[in-house]
Amino acid sequence: MFLKNTWYVAAWSHEINNEALLGRTIIGTPVVFWRDADGEVVAFPDRCPHRGAPLSKGRVEGDTLRCMYHGMTFNGQGTCTYVPGGQERIPPAAHLHRFPVVERNKWAWIWMGEADKADPSLIPDTYWLDSPEWRYKPDYMHYGVNYLLIADNLLDFSHLAFVHEKTLGGSAGYADVRPEIERLHNGLRVSRWYMDSPPAPFVKNLVGWTDNVDRWNMYDFVVPGVFLMDSGSAPVGTGAREGNRSQAVQFRSAQAITPETEHSTHYFFSQAHNFSIDDPSVTETLHAGLLAGFKEDWDMIHAQAASLALDPDFKMMPLNVDNALGNFRALMKKLVSSEQALSRAA
């Protein structure tokens, strides 16, 4: 089951245009995205109320969306403005629900629950996605697994030393560093410093460093599955841990896992840098290294899911490194159970 009263990342802004309507399933519900004449993002259920044909197979005509099966049209508020066959009376059931959508910092966020609870102030801050001081390349992956397996992966960075030995990780000693974990009202804050250690392979490739560095990964992982990280490396002893980053290479990562179904997930991601921002090759090299690492995650998590599917009764054995992911799973279970209880009571 999924949490409904929360903001999910539905798309990168550039994915939504009227050259081709975007159909995307969010927490089990098909949704069609388009832009009205003012460029505002509109989201409806991706089913025509007539025969259930996908509206994403339709087309935009000015400020209306036309179903290309039998021609019904809908305005930006979801009101049906035309039905075929010369029928003058439009049935009330022909009108569509419009999902609340907020476009902010290059992401389009959607609220799948009760519209009157859709508070935009609850949207996490990803300012660097729309800042001239940062550069990145946006990307997307589709996973054929439950979203919580991906959340587990992001909440336990000890895997970097092994899954990403030659890409994002590096030294096996990274896995032995105990992170500081702080509970937030809507998730967790994880901080890990790896002092006087070999630079990660992607940093070596990006800036040519070979000497040891002081390395950090500090991130918030918040409901329903948004990952916001401050990370970087600096020459040993230059004061990065005390706040002096003048000699550091710094990154900001924005990632979001949005459930498609119980067994599939949308994954939006980027890694931004604030150095050499006028050199596109740096952005491309950084993204290529990130993508190589994320494909390693994709392979491992799909292999894990296939293994788990063979034995539904298998119980995962907890370790100390599971502290953060265990807390997040417990929080999500609590929120979903509470929401369902309120729904039943209503």
C-alpha positions in Angstrom: 0.0 0.0 0.0 1.1 3.6 -0.6 0.9 6.9 1.1 -1.5 9.2 -0.8 -1.4 12.5 1.1 2.1 13.5 0.2 4.0 15.1 -2.7 5.5 12.7 -5.3 7.9 13.6 -8.0 6.0 12.9 -11.2 8.4 14.1 -13.9 11.2 16.4 -14.8 9.8 19.6 -16.2 11.2 19.0 -19.6 9.4 15.7 -19.9 6.0 17.5 -20.0 5.2 19.1 -23.3 2.5 19.0 -25.8 4.5 17.4 -28.6 3.6 14.1 -27.0 1.3 13.7 -23.9 3.0 12.1 -21.0 1.3 9.1 -19.5 2.8 7.9 -16.2 1.4 5.6 -13.5 1.8 7.0 -10.0 1.1 4.7 -7.0 -1.0 2.5 -9.1 -3.0 5.2 -10.8 -2.5 6.1 -14.5 -2.1 9.9 -14.9 -1.8 12.0 -18.1 0.3 15.2 -18.0 0.0 18.1 -20.4 0.4 21.9 -20.5 -2.4 24.4 -21.1 -2.1 27.5 -23.3 -0.3 29.3 -20.4 2.2 26.5 -20.0 0.8 25.3 -16.7 1.1 21.6 -16.0 -2.3 19.8 -15.9 -2.7 16.3 -14.6 -5.8 14.1 -15.0 -6.5 10.4 -14.6 -5.3 8.7 -17.8 -8.6 7.1 -18.6 -11.4 8.6 -20.7 -14.6 8.1 -18.7 -16.4 6.9 -21.8 -14.6 3.6 -22.7 -11.5 3.8 -20.5 -9.1 4.6 -23.4 -5.8 6.3 -22.3 -6.1 10.1 -22.7 -2.3 10.1 -23.2 -3.1 8.7 -26.6 -5.0 12.0 -27.3 -3.9 15.4 -28.3 -4.0 19.0 -27.0 -6.1 21.5 -28.8 -5.5 24.9 -27.3 -6.8 24.8 -23.8 -8.5 21.4 -24.2 -7.4 17.8 -24.2 -9.2 15.6 -26.8 -9.5 11.8 -26.4 -8.6 10.4 -29.8 -10.9 7.3 -29.4 -14.3 8.9 -29.7 -13.4 12.6 -29.5 -14.5 13.7 -26.1 -12.8 16.9 -25.0 -11.9 18.3 -21.5 -10.8 21.7 -20.4 -8.0 22.4 -18.0 -10.2 22.0 -15.0 -11.4 18.6 -16.1 -14.8 19.7 -17.3 -16.0 17.8 -20.3 -16.9 20.2 -23.1 -17.9 17.8 -25.8 -19.3 14.3 -26.2 -19.8 12.6 -29.6 -23.1 11.7 -31.3 -24.8 15.1 -31.0 -25.6 14.5 -27.3 -26.4 17.9 -25.8 -26.5 16.8 -22.1 -23.1 16.0 -20.8 -23.2 13.4 -18.0 -21.7 14.5 -14.6 -19.6 11.4 -14.7 -17.8 12.7 -17.8 -15.9 15.3 -15.8 -12.3 14.5 -14.7 -10.6 15.0 -11.4 -7.6 17.3 -11.6 -4.7 16.3 -9.5 -2.8 19.1 -7.6 0.6 19.7 -9.3 3.4 22.1 -8.4 6.3 22.7 -10.7 9.3 23.7 -8.8 13.1 23.6 -9.4 12.8 21.5 -12.6 10.6 18.9 -11.0 6.8 18.5 -11.3 5.3 17.3 -8.0 1.9 15.6 -7.8 -0.5 15.1 -4.9 -2.4 11.9 -5.2 -4.5 12.2 -2.1 -7.1 14.6 -0.8 -6.7 17.9 -2.7 -7.5 20.1 0.2 -4.5 18.8 2.0 -2.0 19.6 -0.8 0.2 22.1 0.9 3.1 23.3 -1.4 5.2 24.3 1.7 5.7 20.5 2.3 7.7 20.1 -0.9 11.4 19.5 -0.1 13.8 22.2 -1.1 16.0 21.3 -4.2 17.2 24.9 -4.9 20.3 23.8 -6.7 18.3 22.2 -9.5 17.4 25.7 -10.6 20.5 27.7 -9.5 23.0 29.3 -11.9 25.7 28.3 -9.5 25.3 24.6 -10.1 25.4 22.3 -13.2 24.0 18.9 -13.7 22.4 16.6 -16.2 18.9 15.3 -15.3 18.1 11.7 -15.7 15.5 8.9 -15.1 15.5 5.1 -14.6 12.7 2.7 -14.5 12.9 -0.1 -11.9 10.9 -3.3 -11.9 11.0 -3.6 -8.1 9.1 -2.3 -5.1 10.3 1.2 -4.2 11.3 0.2 -0.6 14.2 -1.9 -1.9 15.6 1.2 -3.6 15.0 3.2 -0.4 17.0 0.6 1.5 19.9 1.0 -1.0 20.0 4.8 -0.5 19.8 4.6 3.3 22.8 2.3 3.7 25.9 3.7 2.0 28.1 0.9 3.2 27.3 -0.8 -0.1 29.4 1.9 -1.9 32.6 0.1 -1.1 31.4 -3.1 -2.7 28.7 -2.5 -5.4 30.6 0.6 -6.5 34.2 -0.4 -5.9 35.4 1.0 -9.2 32.9 3.8 -9.7 31.3 5.7 -6.8 32.8 3.9 -3.8 36.4 3.0 -3.6 38.1 1.7 -0.4 36.4 -1.0 1.6 37.2 1.0 4.7 34.3 3.3 3.9 31.9 0.5 4.8 33.3 0.4 8.4 32.6 4.1 9.1 29.6 4.4 11.3 27.3 7.3 10.1 25.5 9.7 12.5 21.7 9.2 12.1 19.2 11.8 13.2 15.5 11.3 13.1 13.5 14.0 11.4 9.7 14.4 11.6 9.4 13.4 8.0 12.5 11.1 7.5 16.1 10.8 8.5 19.4 12.7 8.3 22.5 10.6 7.7 26.0 12.0 8.0 29.2 10.1 7.2 32.8 11.4 7.2 35.7 9.3 5.9 38.9 11.1 6.8 42.3 10.7 5.3 41.0 8.1 2.8 41.6 7.4 -0.9 39.4 9.5 -3.2 36.4 7.8 -4.8 37.2 6.6 -8.3 34.8 9.1 -9.9 36.6 12.0 -8.1 40.0 10.7 -9.4 38.5 10.6 -12.9 37.0 14.0 -12.6 39.8 16.1 -11.0 42.8 13.8 -11.2 43.4 13.6 -7.4 45.4 10.6 -6.2 46.4 11.6 -2.7 44.1 10.9 0.2 41.2 13.2 1.0 38.7 14.0 3.7 35.4 12.9 2.2 31.8 13.5 3.3 28.3 12.3 2.5 25.5 14.1 4.3 21.9 13.7 3.2 18.3 13.9 4.2 16.0 11.1 3.1 12.4 12.2 3.5 8.9 10.9 2.9 7.8 9.5 0.5 11.3 8.8 -0.9 13.3 11.9 -1.7 17.1 12.0 -1.3 18.9 15.3 -0.9 22.6 15.1 -0.4 25.5 17.4 0.2 28.8 15.5 -0.6 32.3 16.2 -1.6 36.0 15.7 -1.0 38.9 18.0 0.1 42.6 17.6 0.5 43.4 16.1 3.9 43.6 18.5 6.8 42.2 21.6 4.9 39.3 22.0 7.3 36.4 20.7 5.3 34.8 19.1 8.4 35.0 22.4 10.2 33.3 24.2 7.3 36.2 25.4 5.2 35.5 24.0 1.7 37.7 26.5 -0.2 39.8 23.6 -1.6 37.0 21.0 -1.9 35.1 19.6 -4.8 31.4 19.8 -3.9 28.3 18.1 -5.1 24.6 18.2 -4.6 22.4 15.2 -5.4 18.6 15.3 -5.8 17.0 11.9 -6.2 13.4 10.8 -5.9 11.8 7.3 -5.9 8.2 7.4 -6.9 6.2 4.1 -6.8 4.6 3.1 -10.1 3.0 -0.1 -8.8 3.8 -2.5 -6.0 6.4 -4.0 -8.2 7.8 -1.1 -10.2 9.3 2.3 -9.5 10.2 5.6 -11.2 13.6 6.9 -10.3 14.6 10.5 -10.9 18.2 11.6 -10.3 20.9 14.1 -10.8 24.3 15.0 -9.4 25.2 18.7 -9.5 28.7 20.3 -9.2 29.6 23.9 -8.4 33.1 24.0 -9.9 34.1 24.3 -13.6 30.5 25.2 -14.3 31.4 26.7 -17.7 33.0 23.4 -18.8 30.3 21.0 -20.2 32.7 18.2 -20.3 32.9 18.2 -16.5 29.1 17.8 -16.2 29.2 15.0 -18.8 32.0 13.2 -17.1 30.3 13.5 -13.7 27.1 12.2 -15.1 28.7 9.3 -16.9 30.3 8.2 -13.6 27.1 8.6 -11.7 25.1 6.6 -14.4 27.7 3.8 -14.3 27.2 3.5 -10.6 23.5 3.6 -10.7 23.4 0.9 -13.3 25.4 -1.2 -10.8 22.6 -0.5 -8.2 20.0 -1.4 -10.8 21.6 -4.8 -11.5 22.1 -5.6 -7.8 18.6 -4.5 -6.7 16.9 -6.4 -9.5 18.9 -9.5 -8.6 17.9 -9.1 -5.0 14.2 -8.7 -5.9 14.4 -11.9 -8.0 15.9 -13.8 -5.2 13.3 -12.6 -2.7 10.5 -13.4 -5.0 11.5 -17.1 -4.9 10.8 -17.2 -1.1 8.1 -14.8 0.1 8.6 -16.1 3.6 12.3 -15.1 3.7 13.1 -12.8 6.7 15.9 -10.3 6.2 18.5 -10.5 9.0 19.1 -7.0 10.4 22.6 -5.6 11.0 23.8 -2.4 12.6 24.1 -0.8 9.1 20.3 -1.2 8.7 19.5 1.4 11.4 18.5 4.1 9.0 16.6 1.9 6.5 14.8 0.2 9.4 13.6 3.5 10.8 12.4 4.7 7.4 10.4 1.5 6.7 8.8 1.8 10.2 8.0 5.5 9.5 6.4 4.7 6.2 4.4 1.8 7.7 3.1 4.1 10.4 2.1 6.9 8.1 0.3 4.5 5.7 -1.5 2.7 8.5 -2.6 6.0 10.0 -3.9 7.4 6.7 -5.8 4.2 6.0 -7.4 4.3 9.5 -8.5 7.9 9.0 -10.0 6.9 5.6 -11.9 4.0 7.1 -13.2 6.2 9.9 -14.5 8.8 7.4 
